[in-house]
Each structure stands twice: as C-alpha cells, then as structure tokens.
Amino acid sequence: MKLLTDNKIIRASIFILSISGLIASCGIFAKKKSSSGKGSEAGEVSETEKVSDEATAKEEVTNVADSLEKVNVKVRSYQQFYATYALLLGIPSDNQTYKTAYEAVETNLPTTSSVKGFLGSHQLAAVKLASAGCDVAYDLATETERTNKFGIDYSFPDGLGSAFNTENRNLLAKTLISKLWNRDIESIGNDDPDLQTLSTFINESSTDIVPAGSDPTALQIKTVTIGACASVLASAPVSFY
Amino acid sequence: MQLTKIIAASILGLLLVQYAYAGPKEQAYTIFNRLNGVPPDSETLHQLEQMISQGDLKGAALAAINDKNGQFYELVHQNVTTWTNEDQQVRYPLTDYSATVLGMIRDELPFNEVLTGDIVYIGISPDPNNPLPPYTIGRINNSSDDHYEEIQRRAYPLHKVLVRKKQSELTYLPTDATAGILTTRGFARAYYVAGTNRAATRFTFMTFLCRDMEELSDNSRPDYRVRRDVSRAPAGDPKTYKSKCAGCHSGMDGHTGAFAYMDYTEEDGLIYNPTAPRAKFNQNADEFPKGYVTTDDNWINLWAEDGPNKSLGWNGARSGKGVKSWGKMLTQTDAFSQCMAQRALVMVCDVNPEEDEVKGAINQLAAGFRANNNYNMKALFAKSALYCRGK
C-alpha cells in the first residue's frame, strides 16, 4: 500500500477516534425511562407511563439483575484486537500473513481495558493491524465474496471507471459501517453523517492515487478499498466496547 | 464551517452508535462483547437475541461464555495473569496457577476450593503423535515451565486443552499438603522465591480478598507473632515500629506461619519440606532476638477477633496448621465472595467498585455466589454481564 494512503487511513481513523474518544471517556449512560423526552414531575405520571414502569420493574426482577446506570466503555486489549478483526473480516485463525502482521504490532497494542490508558501509539498499531487484516481479507475473497464483504460489484459491469462513483462510494461505506459497526444496513441512509464522512474519505483517496482522466487499476481499487476498510475497522465503535 | 458540520455530524452519528436504545439485539451484542472481548458473529447474535426476547437473560449470558471460539477464557486469562506475578503484568506466561483458575471456572467447580483443593489443570495435546512436555513442579521431577510454555507456543485454545488432575498424583505433595493454587509451581515462583514468604500472604489477600496491606494495617493487634527479622526500633526509634511496622506485621506474620514449609528455587522448583521451617523464617534473628521463633507451620488470625479487619467476615477457624487450612479460612470469609464478585463485575463491566450503586450490585452478586450458586465463577461472570447490558 502506498505511504500516502497509509497516512490518509491514519488521519481518518484518528479523526473518527478522537471524536468518539471524547464521548467514550464520559461513559455510557443508559437510556432514561422516558422516551418521549419530556421530563415528568412527581405526581404527573400518566397511566400509560405507570403501566410501562410496572412492566419494566417486573421484567427487571424476572431478569435476575438490574442494569447499572453508568458503565464505562472499555478498549480492546492486544489479543482482542487480533481476534475481533479476524472475526469481523472472516480471516481463518491459521492465516499466517495476518498472524505475522499481528506479531509485529502486538507489543504496541493496549494491555488494559482502560480508555484513559489508550495512547496514540496504540491507535497507530490498530491501524496497521486493520490494514493488514483488510488486505488479507481482500486477497482471500473470491470476486463474489469480495462483493459480499465490501458491497461493490467487483466485476464492474459498467467499467473500472465506475469503481468509486457516488453510488459505489456510498455502497462501500454503507457495507463497511454495517458489517464492522454492527448497524442495520437499512438504518444507514445516504444522509447518515458517518456514511458521508467515509464516502468523502473514499472519494479523496481515489482522487489522490488515480490520475485525473484515467480509470483506476485493479491495484488502485484494492488500495482504496483497504483504506476505507481499515479506517472503519480501526475506529472507536470497534476499538471501544 | 464545513469542518464544524462534519465534526458535529460525526459526533451525532457516533452518539447514535453508543447510546442507542438497548433492545434484545443490542443487549445480546453487549452481553457477548463484554464477556468475550470480541463481537458475536451474526448467527450467535441471533441466537442470543432470541433468548433475551424470551426473557432468558442469564441463559444468553451463559451461552455467550460457552461460545465455540472460547474468547471468554482468553479475556479471563488476561485478567488472571495479573494475579500470578508481583508486577501484575498482563504479558506473562501461562502457568499452572492461571491454568488451574481457568479450568475451575470452565468446569464450574466450587471456586472456594481454589485455595484448598487437591487440584491442578494441565494441557493435553490434541495430537497424540505430538505430546506436550510433561508437567513438572520440581523437587523429585525436574522443575520447568516447558509444559505451559509449549501450550502457548502452539497456541492451543485454553478452553479445549485443559484437563483436571490431582496435584497429589502428579507431584510429590501429599493430599494434606495440597492447597489449590497456593501449591502450584507458578504461585511458588512468584511468591515463595527468596524473601520471607510474607509476599505469599500479601498477594493472596490482594488477589482473593481484594485487600492490600495498607487497608489491612491495624495497630490495635498484639504483636507477639512478629518475627525476629523486624526491627522494633527502626533507625533507633521504637515509635516508628509502633506506628509504621506493627500495624501490618502483627497480623501478617501470624498468617504467614502457614507458609513455613514452603519455598522455591530455580534448581528445585516448588519446595515443601515438613521436617523444619525454611531458613528464611528465622533469618536476621539479631534484629530483635526476642521476636517470634517459627518452629512449625502453625498460623493464627489476629485480625478476626477485633479491630477494623473484623469486618471482613471471618466465618472459619481462627488458627491452624499449614497452607490448606489457611486457604480454607480465607475462602470462608465474606470478603472472599465479595472480592470475587467485584473482580467479575469490574472485568466484565469496567465499573468503579467504590460507587454506591456498584457496591450494591457487588453485594447482590456475592450473596448469590455464596448461597445459591455454590461458588460458581462462571455463573458469577454471567450474572455480572447482565448489569451492563443496557436497558
């Protein structure tokens, strides 16, 4: 992969991570009982809300344990990064290329689950591992499997020039967000902010490496795909849990 | 302006990812992720979602633990590894100590036997033509780590290759002298090596009662068990001894008597010699010749009768002989159950155990662990995950 693209991946993933890191450090707060968004004063609870609260209380007793209001976000440790990327990308456990890439960065990945201990060097190592994982997953896949993994029809019936047109950019971004961030694909509209950010990143990457007026080569298509894949994989919704 | 919009949009998008209402699918995802450190595959997620929809939350958590990939045991292994070395490092080799803890959790053995049982977990090679090096702890069979190092080198899945054995059958230790992890080579190498064996007491309290010496220090206890190697007037000042030394040593030295026959050297491995206390127990006698002389492995718990440590909930014997009875005394405390509950909840949910709401959850989990679940750690982890499943 070209250094230029490596840098863009790192920039993109740090960008995504830095924003969500701010959120993560505040902890996850469970959703408040009132979904309407209206604050209810004591004595003003409607009958519907009472029934709903009773049902909730009964459910919680039945379910053995109540859920804590505040739970900290954890960051994956070194082995968990390795296993998580392999699982999300469908890389077999005995793949030596991926294992070698992991061994090269293992000591730079986090050892504790504390978000406060998450360093820039951890993020760089995660990006490197994600890039290697996406590379392996791309190479291991047949054309059909690749289409299934990344969303784009890699036979490019409309020609290579269509590889990163708006439709394919959105498709690639949507598929990656859905598969790697565990979001229902139907819930990701074209105006989704994460999709727009990623789609813009894909556009900039392809513009950077494909000379103006030329169709992308197979290698350039692979490079852009891996870049997009790695930036989603090495971002907060995967690194933090 | 455009950049601000992108940042605002990204924050919104990520808020949606992190804060979405937790229905059965989201709860299934969270429970699995928290227990395994990796997300579930789509088939597993669907199965867990179904179980949660039917109200079987605990069943879903147990199914997540028993997932075919065994990542739960990798997560537990990382946590347990910090118990097995003084520096509390995560990157530390697998030992018979950590393997035994993992095996007991996997097989749902009563975890109060972790400091008393005639039990050890070793590995079995899945390939009969390529066996593992033999398990050895030393003394009468060569002492080495080859067995567990090879399990790790071959990257064998821990949830599959560990098998339960009796220490008394694999080592020279008689059944009465076995005491769970306290008589493993891994524990010996970490805590019996050199020194005075006080490290064995300190780290056992830290690991299994979640109390370090600063919290246990109690100047109100009599100091007649403090050994001769502790100066009663450090730098010539008896007040220093009274204010800074006696608080820990009065209680700790009474406990450490249990380890009088235990030692470790690189040449001999784990040493258990019931004929006489190890020399380290009576060394530096000139510091205070009138101090306690160790003659055998009897121990006494001076923290149980009165003082702040009474609150640990001592339910067993107050004195005894040897490591086994001492381990039993510790696992009978209320603090043992609470500590195990705290460890499970913190590992799975990453909560602050000092917060009132979390303390309540720990007490609830500890009570179940002790009363209803027969000290079943797997059930404890499963229940812990329900506390951070979201609503």
Interface residues (C-beta under 8 A of the other chain):
Chain A: F15 I16 I19 S20 I23 A24 I28 F29 A30 K31 S35 E59 T62 N63 V64 A65 D66 S67 L68 E69 K70 V71 N72 V73 K74 R76 S77 Q79 Q80 A83 T84 L87 L88 T107 T111 T112 S113 S114 W181 N182 R183 D192 P193 D194 Q196 T197 T200 A236 P237 Y241
Chain B: I6 I7 A9 S10 I11 L12 G13 L14 L15 V17 Q18 Y19 Y21 A22 Y29 N33 R34 G37 V38 P39 D41 G55 L57 K58 N69 Q71 E74 L75 Q78 V90 R91 C349 D350 V351 N352 E355 E357 V358 A361 Q364 L365 K383 L386 Y387 C388 R389 G390 K391
